[in-house]
Amino acid sequence: MKKYLLPEKCNFYKANLHCHSTWSNGKHSPEELKQLYKAQGYSVLSITDHDGFFGHYDLDDEDFITLAGFELEFDSPFGDDFSNCITTHLCAYAKDRDNLYQPGFDPEFRHEKIFWTKDEKTKSLIKPLGKPFKRSHETENVNYVIRTLHENGFIVTYNHPTRSLENYSVYMNYSEIDNLEIYNNACYTDGYDEHNGKVYDDMLRAGRRIFCVAADDNHALITKKNHDMFGGFTMFCAERLTHGDIINAFEKGNFYASTGPEINSLYFEDGEIFVKMAAPVEGIRFVTGNRKTEFCFNHDRTPVSEASFKVDPKSRYVRVEIIDGSKRAYTNAYFTDQLPF
């Protein structure tokens, strides 16, 4: 029996799910961001400004849509040296297009750094819901916020754990996130090794059934050296480019994360997982919940376009990692108890 892990009949839509505009601390306006990303072949953008939840649906057209979202952070005490701060950042995305109410809005948090707070017209667009979130870094508080976001119809992603300085003993306690940011481009260009496959495997091997995304987290002007745009993206597999179809793909895991390589098809049949690429790459790695893994490449170093891997049902899960020089792509994890052996 063949099971398509990415739907067989779908269209691929390129998305940036983490983005900052002039409404918080980014350097491009929402309109400029649309123009820049659309010109690079993106179809989906979520402008996740810091602590301000805004709908930018006026940017939508037949070839481009926005997902309403925002970013929250929780900092440990750091005195006058933020470089020593351990922090948690989350992105929250509204599943319902008509939901523009912001849970836990705190008008005082980082007031001096959030540009929208200086513009009363923009600030008036925020629709607070419930009491403000406590911004302490305690695990119990972060999990409370995640639960509250879920209760109010949001998808939640855990962002850039490397830049956040969070280690295994911290991030393993975030038990209710929906997605891990397996790659963050802004942090990578700032010097952090923000390819987080190891963090993803830590969570998967502990029983978390979560997805992984890649995003830019862009703030800077495109003229900045090593600028932080167009480096990480999430490729959604959906029937149509509508808000409902993209959110449905987001919830079901019908997407993969990438910094460059693109996947044509991914399916499971007769105990094997098969992946076919849109263009040849250096190699294809199969990662599992135990030591039964494999790296498929040609020994003469010629590129490969496809690969397959025999999956052991005892491996708990399998995911695919594409390697092409400095570029990578990551599929979500697929659990063996849900595969048709």
C-alpha positions as CSV (number, residue, x, y, z in Angstrom):
1,M,0.0,0.0,0.0
2,K,1.3,3.4,-0.9
3,K,0.9,6.3,1.4
4,Y,1.8,9.8,0.2
5,L,3.5,11.7,3.1
6,L,3.2,14.9,1.1
7,P,-0.1,14.8,-0.8
8,E,0.2,13.4,-4.3
9,K,-2.1,15.9,-5.9
10,C,-1.2,19.3,-4.5
11,N,0.5,22.6,-5.3
12,F,3.5,23.8,-3.5
13,Y,3.4,27.2,-2.0
14,K,6.6,28.9,-0.6
15,A,6.1,30.6,2.7
16,N,8.0,32.8,5.2
17,L,6.4,32.3,8.6
18,H,8.6,34.6,10.7
19,C,9.0,38.2,9.6
20,H,9.3,41.7,11.2
21,S,8.1,45.0,9.6
22,T,8.3,48.7,10.5
23,W,5.3,48.1,12.7
24,S,7.7,46.6,15.3
25,N,11.5,46.5,14.8
26,G,11.9,45.6,11.1
27,K,13.2,47.9,8.4
28,H,10.7,47.2,5.7
29,S,7.0,48.2,5.6
30,P,4.4,45.4,5.2
31,E,3.8,46.6,1.6
32,E,7.6,46.5,0.8
33,L,7.8,43.0,2.4
34,K,5.1,41.7,0.1
35,Q,6.8,43.2,-3.0
36,L,10.2,41.7,-2.0
37,Y,8.9,38.2,-1.1
38,K,6.5,37.9,-4.0
39,A,9.4,38.8,-6.4
40,Q,11.3,35.9,-5.0
41,G,8.5,33.4,-5.7
42,Y,6.9,33.4,-2.3
43,S,3.1,32.9,-2.1
44,V,2.6,33.1,1.7
45,L,3.9,35.5,4.3
46,S,3.2,35.9,8.0
47,I,4.3,39.3,9.5
48,T,4.9,38.2,13.1
49,D,5.7,41.6,14.6
50,H,6.8,41.7,18.3
51,D,3.8,41.7,20.7
52,G,1.4,43.2,18.2
53,F,-1.1,41.0,16.4
54,F,-2.3,42.6,13.2
55,G,-4.1,41.4,10.1
56,H,-2.4,42.4,6.9
57,Y,-5.1,41.0,4.7
58,D,-5.1,44.1,2.5
59,L,-1.9,42.7,1.0
60,D,-3.6,39.5,-0.2
61,D,-4.3,38.9,-3.9
62,E,-4.9,35.9,-6.1
63,D,-1.2,34.9,-6.0
64,F,-0.2,36.0,-2.5
65,I,-1.8,35.6,1.0
66,T,-0.9,36.5,4.5
67,L,-1.3,34.6,7.7
68,A,-2.0,36.8,10.8
69,G,0.6,36.1,13.5
70,F,2.8,37.7,16.2
71,E,5.9,36.8,18.3
72,L,6.2,36.7,22.1
73,E,9.2,36.4,24.2
74,F,10.0,35.5,27.8
75,D,13.3,36.6,29.3
76,S,15.4,35.4,32.2
77,P,16.9,38.2,34.4
78,F,19.9,39.6,32.7
79,G,20.7,42.9,34.4
80,D,22.4,45.3,32.0
81,D,23.9,42.6,29.7
82,F,21.3,41.0,27.3
83,S,24.0,38.8,25.8
84,N,23.7,36.6,29.0
85,C,19.9,36.4,28.8
86,I,18.2,33.0,28.4
87,T,15.0,33.6,26.5
88,T,12.0,31.8,24.9
89,H,10.4,33.1,21.7
90,L,7.2,31.8,20.3
91,C,5.3,32.6,17.1
92,A,1.5,32.3,17.2
93,Y,-0.7,32.1,14.1
94,A,-4.5,32.5,14.0
95,K,-6.2,29.5,12.5
96,D,-9.4,31.5,11.8
97,R,-8.9,34.3,9.4
98,D,-11.5,36.4,11.2
99,N,-9.8,36.0,14.6
100,L,-7.8,39.2,15.2
101,Y,-8.0,39.2,19.0
102,Q,-4.7,39.0,20.8
103,P,-4.5,36.8,23.9
104,G,-2.5,38.2,26.8
105,F,-1.6,41.5,25.2
106,D,0.8,43.5,27.4
107,P,1.0,47.2,26.4
108,E,4.0,47.8,28.7
109,F,6.3,44.9,27.5
110,R,9.5,46.2,25.8
111,H,7.6,49.5,25.2
112,E,10.7,51.5,24.1
113,K,11.7,48.9,21.5
114,I,8.4,48.3,19.8
115,F,7.8,50.9,17.2
116,W,4.0,50.4,16.9
117,T,3.7,51.7,20.5
118,K,4.7,55.2,19.3
119,D,1.9,55.3,16.8
120,E,-1.5,55.6,18.3
121,K,-3.4,54.8,15.1
122,T,-1.5,51.5,14.7
123,K,-1.7,50.7,18.4
124,S,-5.5,51.1,18.3
125,L,-5.7,48.2,15.8
126,I,-4.8,45.8,18.6
127,K,-7.7,44.0,20.1
128,P,-6.6,42.6,23.6
129,L,-8.1,39.4,24.9
130,G,-7.9,38.4,28.5
131,K,-5.3,39.5,31.1
132,P,-1.7,40.3,30.1
133,F,0.7,37.4,29.9
134,K,3.3,37.3,32.6
135,R,6.7,37.5,30.8
136,S,8.8,35.5,33.3
137,H,10.9,32.7,31.8
138,E,9.6,29.9,34.1
139,T,8.6,26.7,32.3
140,E,5.2,26.7,33.9
141,N,4.5,30.2,32.6
142,V,5.6,29.5,29.1
143,N,3.5,26.3,29.0
144,Y,0.5,28.3,30.3
145,V,0.9,30.8,27.5
146,I,1.1,28.0,24.9
147,R,-2.1,26.4,26.3
148,T,-3.9,29.8,26.3
149,L,-2.9,30.4,22.7
150,H,-4.2,27.0,21.7
151,E,-7.5,27.6,23.6
152,N,-7.9,30.8,21.5
153,G,-7.3,29.2,18.2
154,F,-3.6,29.7,17.5
155,I,-0.9,27.4,16.1
156,V,2.4,27.8,18.1
157,T,6.0,27.6,16.9
158,Y,9.0,27.5,19.2
159,N,11.7,29.7,17.7
160,H,15.5,29.7,17.4
161,P,16.6,27.7,20.4
162,T,20.3,28.2,19.7
163,R,20.1,32.0,19.7
164,S,17.8,31.8,22.8
165,L,20.6,30.0,24.7
166,E,18.2,27.3,25.8
167,N,19.6,23.8,26.4
168,Y,18.1,20.4,26.6
169,S,17.0,20.8,30.2
170,V,15.0,23.8,29.3
171,Y,13.5,23.2,25.9
172,M,12.4,19.6,26.7
173,N,9.9,21.0,29.1
174,Y,7.9,22.8,26.4
175,S,5.4,20.0,26.0
176,E,2.7,21.6,24.0
177,I,4.3,23.4,21.0
178,D,3.1,22.5,17.5
179,N,6.3,23.2,15.6
180,L,10.0,23.7,16.1
181,E,11.8,26.3,14.1
182,I,14.4,23.9,12.7
183,Y,16.2,26.7,10.9
184,N,16.2,30.5,11.5
185,N,17.9,32.5,8.8
186,A,18.5,35.8,10.7
187,C,20.1,34.0,13.6
188,Y,22.2,31.9,11.2
189,T,23.5,35.0,9.4
190,D,24.2,36.6,12.9
191,G,26.6,33.7,13.7
192,Y,24.4,31.1,15.5
193,D,24.4,27.5,14.2
194,E,20.6,27.6,13.9
195,H,20.2,24.3,12.0
196,N,18.3,22.6,14.9
197,G,18.0,19.0,13.7
198,K,19.5,17.7,17.0
199,V,16.9,19.7,19.0
200,Y,14.1,18.2,16.8
201,D,15.4,14.7,17.4
202,D,15.6,15.3,21.1
203,M,12.0,16.2,21.2
204,L,10.9,13.4,18.8
205,R,12.8,10.7,20.8
206,A,11.1,11.9,23.9
207,G,7.7,11.3,22.4
208,R,6.8,14.7,21.1
209,R,4.8,14.6,17.9
210,I,5.5,18.0,16.4
211,F,6.4,19.4,13.0
212,C,9.4,21.6,11.9
213,V,9.5,24.8,9.9
214,A,12.2,27.0,8.5
215,A,11.9,30.8,8.4
216,D,13.8,34.1,7.9
217,D,13.0,36.1,11.0
218,N,14.1,39.0,8.9
219,H,14.5,42.5,10.4
220,A,17.1,44.2,8.3
221,L,17.2,46.1,5.0
222,I,18.0,44.0,2.0
223,T,21.1,46.1,1.5
224,K,22.6,44.8,4.8
225,K,25.7,42.6,4.3
226,N,24.7,39.0,4.7
227,H,21.1,40.2,4.8
228,D,18.5,38.0,6.6
229,M,15.9,37.6,3.8
230,F,15.2,34.6,1.5
231,G,17.3,32.1,3.4
232,G,14.8,29.8,5.1
233,F,11.3,28.9,3.9
234,T,8.5,26.4,4.6
235,M,6.9,24.8,1.5
236,F,3.2,24.1,1.9
237,C,1.5,21.4,-0.1
238,A,-2.1,22.4,-0.6
239,E,-4.8,22.2,-3.2
240,R,-5.3,25.9,-3.5
241,L,-3.8,29.2,-2.3
242,T,-6.4,30.1,0.3
243,H,-6.2,30.9,3.9
244,G,-8.2,27.8,4.8
245,D,-6.1,25.4,2.6
246,I,-2.8,26.7,4.0
247,I,-3.9,26.5,7.6
248,N,-5.2,23.0,6.9
249,A,-1.8,22.0,5.5
250,F,-0.1,23.7,8.5
251,E,-2.2,21.7,11.0
252,K,-1.8,18.4,9.2
253,G,1.9,18.7,8.6
254,N,1.6,18.8,4.8
255,F,4.8,20.8,4.3
256,Y,8.6,20.7,4.6
257,A,11.3,23.1,5.7
258,S,14.2,24.2,3.6
259,T,17.1,26.6,3.0
260,G,17.2,25.7,-0.7
261,P,16.6,22.1,-1.9
262,E,13.1,21.4,-3.1
263,I,11.2,18.1,-2.9
264,N,9.0,16.8,-5.7
265,S,7.4,13.8,-3.9
266,L,7.6,11.9,-0.7
267,Y,5.8,8.6,0.0
268,F,5.9,5.3,1.9
269,E,5.3,1.9,0.2
270,D,6.1,-1.7,1.0
271,G,8.1,-0.8,4.1
272,E,10.2,1.8,2.4
273,I,10.2,5.6,2.3
274,F,10.9,7.2,-1.1
275,V,11.9,10.8,-1.8
276,K,12.4,12.5,-5.2
277,M,14.0,15.9,-5.6
278,A,13.2,18.7,-7.9
279,A,16.9,19.0,-8.7
280,P,20.0,16.8,-7.9
281,V,21.6,17.3,-4.5
282,E,24.7,16.1,-2.7
283,G,23.0,13.5,-0.5
284,I,19.9,12.4,1.3
285,R,19.9,11.4,4.9
286,F,17.3,9.3,6.7
287,V,17.0,9.9,10.4
288,T,15.1,7.7,12.8
289,G,14.3,7.3,16.5
290,N,17.1,4.7,16.9
291,R,20.4,3.9,15.2
292,K,19.0,2.5,12.0
293,T,19.8,5.5,9.8
294,E,21.4,6.0,6.4
295,F,23.1,8.6,4.2
296,C,22.5,8.1,0.5
297,F,25.1,9.6,-1.8
298,N,27.2,8.7,-4.8
299,H,30.7,7.7,-3.9
300,D,32.0,9.5,-6.9
301,R,30.3,12.6,-5.5
302,T,28.0,13.0,-8.4
303,P,24.6,14.4,-7.3
304,V,21.6,12.3,-6.5
305,S,18.0,13.0,-7.5
306,E,16.1,10.4,-5.4
307,A,16.6,7.8,-2.6
308,S,14.8,5.2,-0.7
309,F,15.2,3.7,2.8
310,K,13.9,0.5,4.4
311,V,12.1,1.6,7.6
312,D,12.2,-0.5,10.7
313,P,8.9,-0.4,12.5
314,K,10.8,-0.3,15.8
315,S,12.5,2.9,14.8
316,R,9.5,4.9,16.1
317,Y,9.8,7.6,13.4
318,V,11.6,8.5,10.3
319,R,12.4,11.9,8.8
320,V,14.4,13.0,5.7
321,E,17.2,15.5,5.6
322,I,18.5,16.8,2.3
323,I,22.0,18.1,2.1
324,D,23.4,20.1,-0.8
325,G,26.5,22.0,0.2
326,S,25.6,24.5,2.8
327,K,21.9,24.2,1.9
328,R,19.5,21.8,3.7
329,A,15.9,20.7,3.6
330,Y,14.0,18.9,6.4
331,T,10.8,16.9,6.2
332,N,8.5,16.5,9.2
333,A,8.8,13.3,11.2
334,Y,6.6,10.4,10.3
335,F,5.8,7.9,13.0
336,T,6.0,4.2,12.3
337,D,2.7,3.4,14.1
338,Q,0.9,5.5,11.5
339,L,2.6,4.0,8.4
340,P,1.0,1.1,6.5
341,F,3.5,-1.7,7.0
